[in-house]
Amino acid sequence: MKTGRLRAVTKVDRIDGPSSWTIEGEAHRLILHEAGSYHWLETWLDDHRTSLGDPLPGEMWFIPAGHIYRAAAKGGGVRIIEIEIPTSRLAVPKDARPIAAHQDRMMAALMREIAVGETKAGGALLALLAETLARRVERPLSPAVMERIDHLMASIQTQLEIQITVEDMAAEAGMSVNSLIANFARATGWTPAQYVLHQRLRRACWFLANRPLSVAEIAFATGFSSHAHLCAAFRRKLAMSPGEWRAFAKGRAELDG
């Protein structure tokens, strides 16, 4: 469906096993994961890792025109909204950090409005996206440092259920603690500790949506010290309880609903 000069389409994608795909083009693309779940997803932009882990309803990925986006998943099915944005409508700062696995409820709501033909939502979405990109401008890192960060992100994902210190992460990346904190923040927008917490919450969200486990069991499986610790993190970061998230996610479990 066309809305002004934006083009929106809703798609259902089902894959039976390991699969990978590439997206590039002359227009920007903004993708909203609406429902369902891939069994693991990794994404890259211009050969730098941007996200990994099971995607969640409400997360967004932005693919600037002229850049190469790659993704790989192990199976599953999702429903997405994809909006194509002409370059004449949105200027992307050269050194803006990628938008990947990004949560913004207002942006997601505007995308849903555009997908059903609400023409007035287009301008508001572009303004919000431009503001988000402007906040993410950072001096770029060298390819060698980016490669270390890429490897560390993958390593962190295998250790979410155990305690991992910033000293452990610095040693793995071959950097001092201060250097790791500064470089990791420039690459991802998070300190290493913030990133670990963010990924633990993402995994907990996925468990709540897809596994019949208690909150205490999920807390133990995702590196939180207790049921109360997980609940406090949910309230602080997501403004809802684990039970409220589970109800929200289950309402978006069906791809065709």
Helices and strands as residue ranges (DSSP letters): E 2-3, E 6-15, E 19-23, E 28-38, E 41-45, E 48-52, E 59-63, E 69-73, E 76-85, G 87-89, E 102-103, H 105-115, H 121-135, H 143-157, H 166-173, H 177-188, H 192-210, H 215-221, H 227-238, H 242-250
